[in-house]
Amino acid sequence: MVRLSHVALAVAPEDYEKVKGNFVKLLGTEPEEKDLPHAKLRVAIFKLPNVSIELLTPTREGSDIDRFLQKRGNAVHHIALQVEDVERETERLEGEGFKMAKKGYKGAKGGSVAFIHPKATGGFLIELVEEEY
């Protein structure tokens, strides 16, 4: 593991603009926004000196983020750890008995990411990313 990359917060579509505006005021910076059609979500990335904060909101019903929000409401969705090689780290963790929820998935920066299944981490979704945010 290299470092903590980002913390992702799931935000309901009806709250997204207000929450984003509050974070602009709180952090004193504008986010980089991206639509990720393959994941059916929009992301606002607030880049800070040592870590980023992502706001995730679904763009269509039935997406992973939409289902998460239905169960939990606005909440921390996952934390991301930057690694040198996602594929190699995924193989190592699977060898240690960790189950992966998703692998070979494209992240907000376009690079390969993987998610460790929450059952393997005591209920927390952990993302592995190669790219520096």
Summary of the structure (lengths in Angstrom):
residues: 133
radius of gyration: 14.5
end to end distance: 14.6
largest distance: 44.0
contacts: 399
relative contact order: 0.21
helix: 28%
strand: 38%
